[in-house]
Amino acid sequence: MSKKQTAKENLETIAEKIRLQLSAKDAARESVLHLCREIIRYSANAIRAVHRQEQKKAEQLLNSALASSRKLTNSVPQEHSELLYSGFVHDAQKERAEASITLAIVTGKPLPDPETLGINYPAYLNGLGEAVGELRRYLLDSLRRNDLSRCEELLIIMDDVYSVLVTMDFPDAITYGLRRTTDSVRGILEKTRGDLTLVLRQKSLEKKLEQALTFPKEG
């Protein structure tokens, strides 16, 4: 007949079991954090490459971000799957969505959908909103280069994104703060529309002035 455990011995057994479980979860969390940092770094560098007109490099960086994302998903043990729904994973997914959407729009390609990217809907929507800020930056850089060829097209896309985001009227607990992102998009859109309108008017005036100066005088 086995000897009964005392309360002290029973406590140690319970504590050791909890300690081992938390230790395993902590190790899994550290691994996830490391991969999230990788994804964010690759995504940020991809956006920089887009602004430098280095589309091929941006694609390569996004492929690296995708590989890290898949590794993250596959490395989390089933018993700690809640880590996949943590804030830092959401942020990494949002950054990858932002970079992928920005590259697609700038290169004139269809938007990648959330399923293709392996990104959940709230992260995708927030990334879509963040991409508007990058489109403003790209548009302003185009204006500085005196390249107006796609500025109105980009402004229309930015407006379309805002029109979609305002329809996602759900609690922040579900959308991870999308309402705040949408408000930011509205401000960016209004400023960009004003900047572009000012430049287009200036260009129109310059053209009229040039025509007036070159118009042949009578007599």
N, C-alpha and C positions, 0 to 999 in steps of 0.2 A: 504494500500500500504506500502510495507516494505521500511524501511529507507536504502538508499544506504550506503555501507561501504566507509569509507575514505581510503586513501592510507595507512595511519598508521595502521588502523584496518585490512585492507587486508594483509598487510605485516605480522602482528602478526599471522593471521590465517595460512598463508603459512609457516611461520617459525615453528609454533607448529606442523604442519603436517610433515614437514621434520625432526624435532627433534624426534618425536615419531617413525618414520620409522628408523632413524639412531640408535636410542636407542635399538630398537628391533634387528637390525642387529648386533650391538655391543654385545648384550647378546648372540645371536646365535653364533657369532664368538668366544666368550670366552668359550662357551660350547664345540665347535669344538676343540679349542686349548687344553682344558683339556683332551678330549678323545684322541687326537693325542699323547699327552704326555704319556697317559696310554698305547697306542698301541706300541709306541717306547720303553717304559720301559719293557713291557712284551716280546717284540721281542728280545731286547738286552739280557735279562735274559735267554731267550730260547737258544740263541746262546752260552751263557756261560755254560748252562746245557749240550749242545751237546759236548762241548770240555771237560767236566768233565765226559763224558760217561753216562750221566743221561737222556737217551732218553725219558723215561716216563714223567719226569718232564718237559722236553722241549715241549712235546706234550700238556701237561696241560697248560703251559704258552701260547702256540700258540692258544689254544682254548679260553683262556681269551682274547687274542689280537683280535681274530675273533669276539667275543661277543662285545667288545668295538667298533670294526669297524662297525658292524651291527647297534649298537646303534647310532653311529655317523651318518650313512646314514639316519636312520629313524627319527633322531631328528631335522634335518635341515628343516625349513619351505620352502615351494615351492618358496616363493618370495625371498628367500636368497640362492637358490640352487647353485649360483656361488661360494659359499664357498667350495663346494665339489671339486672344481677344483683349489683350492689355493695351494701355494707352501708347506704349512705345512701339508696339507692332502697328497700331493704327497710324501713328506718325510716319513710320517707314513706308507703309503702303501709300499714304497720301503723297509723300514726296515722289515716289515712283510713278504714281498716277499723273502728278503734275508734270514731271519731265516727259513722260510718254505722250501726253496730250499736247504739250507745247511743241514737241518735235513733229508730231503728226500735222498740226495746224500750219506750222511754218513751212513744212515741205509740201503742203497741199494734199495730204493723204487723208483717208477716212479716219475718224477717231477710233482708237482701239477700245473695245468694250470691256467692262469689268471682268467678265468671265475669261476672256483671252488673256488679260493681264494677271488673273488670279487674285484680284483685289475686291474686298467687300464693298458694298454699295456706299455706305457713309464715307469711307476713305476716298472712294472714286469721286464722289460729288464734291468733297472738300478739295481734292486735288484739281478738279475741273475749275473750281472757283479760284484757287491759287494760280492756275495757269493764266488767268486773265491779267494778273499783274505782270507776268513774263511777256505776254503779248503786248502790253502797253510799252514795256521796255524795248521790245523788238521794233514796235512801230515808231517810237521816238528816235531810235538809232537810225531807222530808215529815213526819217525826216532830216536828220543831221547829214545823212549822205545824199540828200536831195533826191531820194528815190521814193516817189509817191505811188508807184505802180500797184502796190497791194494794201496801202494804208486803209482805204475805205472798206476793202474786203475784210481786213482784220477787225476793223471797228464793228462791222456787221456781225461777225462771229462772236465778238465779245458781248454784243447786245443779245444775241441768241442764247449765249450761255446764261446771262443774267435772267432772261425770260424763262429759262428752264428752272433755274435755282429757286426763283420766287414761288414756283408751284410746289416745291418740296416743303410744305408747311407742316412739319412734324416736330414733336418735342426734341429738345437738345439731347436728351438722354438717348434718343434713338439715332439722331443724325450727327452726334459728336460736335455740336456747336456750329452747325451749318448756317444758322441764321446770322451769326456774326460774320461768317465768311461772305454770305450774300450781301450784307450791308457794306462790307469792304469793296466788293465787286461793283456795287452801285456807285460808290464814290470814285473808284478808278475809271469807270465807264464815263461818268460825267466830265471828269478832268480831261480824259483822252479826247472825248468828242469836242470839247472846247479848244484843246490844243490843235487838233487837226483842222477844225473850222477856221481858226485864226490863220494857220499856214496856207490853207486853200484860198482864203480871201486875199491874203498878201500876194500869192502867186497870180491870182486873177488881176489884181491891180497892177502888178509889175508887167503882165502881158499887155494890158490896155495901154499902159504908159509907153511901153516899147512900140506898140502899133502906132500910137499918136506921134511919137518922135520920128518914126520911119515913114510916115504917110507923106507922099509927095505933095509939095506945096503948089498951089495954082499960080499960073503966070510965070 
